[in-house]
Amino acid sequence: MASSIYWVRRSARHVGLLGVAIGITWGAYVATPPPDVRHRLSMATAYAGLAFLAFSLSIGPWNVLARRPNPTSFDLRRDIGVWAGVLALVHTAIGLTVHLRGRMWMYFFKELYPLKTQVASLASPTTLGQAQRSRF
């Protein structure tokens, strides 16, 4: 019975943290200047994730300053950190679509079709000389 109460409280905490995350994201979205929705969502999730990260990292020092025990594993700190990570992943997914308008592969490949590779010729003395100079 006691373990079920634990999970009910923990689930309620996650619902509350979700509400706080939505509120911070909405506030940052409204505060970001308009024309581009993707940019505004990217900035809003970044600031919300940063706020969650800062709060989760400040719990330990706050406990020390208040002369309270500071356990290594603390559910509230862990749950806030989990939401910081979730917001960071959402920010990354949205942020990859901001500059290249949904063509995320362009961040990693210049041209996708056909995939071009550059192979340095080992027979060329200038290539070898440039490779040696660039290492130093």
C-alpha positions in Angstrom: 0.0 0.0 0.0 2.8 2.4 0.8 4.5 1.9 -2.5 1.3 2.7 -4.4 1.0 6.0 -2.5 4.6 6.8 -3.5 3.8 6.3 -7.2 0.6 8.3 -6.9 2.5 11.2 -5.4 5.3 10.9 -7.9 2.8 10.8 -10.8 1.1 13.9 -9.4 4.4 15.6 -9.1 5.1 14.9 -12.8 1.7 16.3 -13.8 2.5 19.4 -11.8 6.0 19.7 -13.4 4.4 19.3 -16.9 2.1 22.2 -16.1 5.0 24.3 -14.9 6.9 23.4 -18.1 4.0 24.3 -20.3 3.6 27.6 -18.4 7.3 28.6 -18.7 7.3 27.5 -22.4 4.2 29.6 -23.1 5.6 32.6 -21.3 8.8 32.4 -23.2 6.9 31.9 -26.5 4.9 35.0 -25.9 8.0 37.0 -24.9 9.9 36.0 -28.1 9.3 38.5 -31.0 7.0 37.1 -33.6 7.2 36.3 -37.2 8.6 32.8 -37.0 6.7 30.1 -35.0 9.6 27.6 -35.2 12.1 30.0 -33.8 9.8 31.1 -31.0 9.1 27.5 -30.0 12.8 26.7 -30.1 13.6 29.6 -27.9 10.7 28.9 -25.5 11.7 25.3 -25.0 15.3 26.3 -24.6 14.5 28.8 -21.8 12.1 26.4 -20.1 14.7 23.7 -20.1 17.4 26.1 -18.8 15.0 27.2 -16.0 14.4 23.5 -15.0 18.1 22.7 -15.1 19.0 25.8 -13.0 16.4 24.9 -10.5 17.4 21.3 -10.2 21.1 22.3 -9.8 20.1 24.9 -7.1 18.3 22.5 -4.8 21.5 21.0 -3.4 23.1 24.3 -2.5 19.8 25.6 -1.1 19.6 22.6 1.3 23.2 23.2 2.4 22.5 26.9 3.1 19.4 26.0 5.0 21.3 23.4 7.0 19.0 20.6 5.9 20.2 17.1 5.0 21.3 16.9 1.3 20.8 13.4 0.2 22.5 12.0 -2.9 19.3 10.7 -4.4 16.3 13.0 -4.1 13.1 12.4 -6.1 12.2 16.0 -6.6 15.6 16.9 -8.0 15.6 13.8 -10.2 12.1 14.6 -11.6 13.0 18.2 -12.3 16.1 17.0 -14.1 14.1 14.6 -16.1 11.9 17.4 -17.3 14.9 19.5 -18.1 16.1 16.6 -20.3 12.7 16.2 -22.0 12.6 20.0 -22.7 16.2 19.8 -24.1 15.2 17.0 -26.5 12.1 18.9 -27.6 14.3 22.0 -28.1 16.8 20.0 -30.2 14.0 18.5 -32.4 12.5 21.8 -33.0 15.8 23.6 -33.3 17.0 21.4 -36.1 14.1 22.6 -38.2 14.7 26.3 -37.6 17.4 27.3 -40.1 17.0 24.8 -42.9 13.2 24.6 -42.8 12.7 21.0 -42.2 15.7 19.7 -44.2 17.6 18.4 -41.1 19.9 16.2 -43.2 21.5 19.4 -44.6 23.1 20.0 -41.2 25.1 16.8 -41.7 25.4 16.3 -45.4 25.9 19.1 -48.0 24.1 17.2 -50.7 22.2 14.0 -49.9 21.7 12.7 -53.5 24.3 11.7 -54.7 26.4 11.4 -51.6 29.8 12.9 -52.4 33.0 12.0 -50.7 36.3 13.6 -51.0 39.3 11.3 -51.0 42.8 12.9 -50.7 45.3 11.5 -53.2 48.3 10.0 -51.4 50.3 10.3 -54.6 50.1 14.1 -54.6 53.1 15.7 -52.8 51.1 18.9 -52.2 48.3 17.1 -50.5 50.8 15.3 -48.2 52.6 18.6 -47.5 49.4 20.4 -46.6 48.3 17.5 -44.3 51.5 17.7 -42.5 51.4 21.5 -42.1 47.9 21.5 -40.8 48.8 19.1 -38.0 51.3 21.5 -36.5 
